[in-house]
Amino acid sequence: MARNEFRFVVDGVDLTADQQTLIAGEIQKAGLAALRTANAKLVNPLTLGHGNIRLRPEWYGLWVLDGQLAQDLGQKINDIGFWIQR
């Protein structure tokens, strides 16, 4: 399975928690837009992560999973009732 990781690092600038959350959300939106622009062929994507450093720091950011891993993980999330109908 291929894995591509992209990072955005800001060094030497003091940011408040609110600023970090705002920037993280904007980076997430830009990353998803870049996938669309690059015409990435995603079959059944699952997007996980968040932009709130206080929620679960180890999940801070955004992961876009596709293929069998996305399907398996999505089913596990549904099985534990972590699914919200929109």
Backbone torsions as a table, in degrees:
resi	resn	phi	psi	omega
1	MET	NA	132.2	179.5
2	ALA	-78.6	144.8	176.1
3	ARG	-135.1	128.2	175.4
4	ASN	-123.2	129.3	-177.5
5	GLU	-123.4	134.1	179.7
6	PHE	-124.9	137.6	-177.4
7	ARG	-127.0	152.6	173.7
8	PHE	-129.1	117.6	-174.4
9	VAL	-120.2	132.3	174.2
10	VAL	-116.9	120.6	-176.5
11	ASP	-121.6	138.0	176.1
12	GLY	86.0	10.0	179.3
13	VAL	-122.8	124.7	176.2
14	ASP	-81.4	120.8	179.1
15	LEU	-118.6	140.0	175.0
16	THR	-72.8	166.1	177.5
17	ALA	-60.2	-38.9	178.8
18	ASP	-64.9	-40.4	177.6
19	GLN	-65.1	-41.0	178.1
20	GLN	-61.2	-43.7	179.2
21	THR	-63.0	-44.0	179.5
22	LEU	-62.4	-47.6	-179.7
23	ILE	-63.4	-42.8	178.9
24	ALA	-59.3	-42.6	178.7
25	GLY	-63.0	-40.7	179.2
26	GLU	-67.1	-37.7	178.0
27	ILE	-67.2	-39.3	176.8
28	GLN	-60.0	-46.5	179.3
29	LYS	-61.9	-41.6	179.8
30	ALA	-65.0	-39.3	179.0
31	GLY	-63.8	-43.5	178.7
32	LEU	-66.3	-39.1	176.9
33	ALA	-63.3	-38.0	178.9
34	ALA	-64.5	-37.3	175.9
35	LEU	-61.3	-42.2	177.8
36	ARG	-64.7	-45.2	-179.1
37	THR	-61.8	-39.5	-179.7
38	ALA	-77.7	-3.0	-179.2
39	ASN	55.6	43.5	178.7
40	ALA	-63.0	133.7	-177.2
41	LYS	-89.2	86.6	177.7
42	LEU	-97.1	131.5	-177.1
43	VAL	-86.0	-53.7	-176.7
44	ASN	-145.9	72.0	-172.4
45	PRO	-71.6	148.0	174.2
46	LEU	-125.6	123.8	-178.8
47	THR	-106.4	125.6	-179.6
48	LEU	-127.4	152.2	175.9
49	GLY	128.1	-175.2	-179.2
50	HIS	-164.1	173.9	178.9
51	GLY	-117.7	20.6	-178.9
52	ASN	-113.0	101.7	-174.6
53	ILE	-60.1	-23.8	-178.5
54	ARG	-80.6	-16.7	-175.9
55	LEU	-72.1	-68.8	176.4
56	ARG	-145.9	95.5	-174.8
57	PRO	-53.7	-32.8	-178.7
58	GLU	-71.8	-15.3	177.9
59	TRP	-101.7	2.7	-176.8
60	TYR	-59.6	125.2	-178.8
61	GLY	121.1	-154.8	-176.2
62	LEU	-145.2	131.4	175.2
63	TRP	-119.6	130.4	173.4
64	VAL	-112.2	112.3	-179.1
65	LEU	-106.2	148.7	178.3
66	ASP	-142.1	163.1	176.7
67	GLY	82.9	-154.5	-174.3
68	GLN	-62.6	-39.9	178.6
69	LEU	-59.9	-42.9	178.3
70	ALA	-63.0	-42.2	-179.9
71	GLN	-65.1	-45.3	180.0
72	ASP	-63.3	-46.9	-179.4
73	LEU	-66.7	-40.6	176.9
74	GLY	-60.0	-40.5	178.4
75	GLN	-65.9	-40.0	178.0
76	LYS	-63.7	-40.5	177.4
77	ILE	-62.1	-45.0	177.9
78	ASN	-62.2	-39.3	-178.2
79	ASP	-63.4	-32.4	179.2
80	ILE	-91.0	2.5	174.4
81	GLY	81.1	30.5	-178.9
82	PHE	-100.1	26.2	-176.8
83	TRP	-107.2	135.5	179.5
84	ILE	-118.6	121.9	178.1
85	GLN	-76.6	135.7	180.0
86	ARG	-109.2	NA	NA
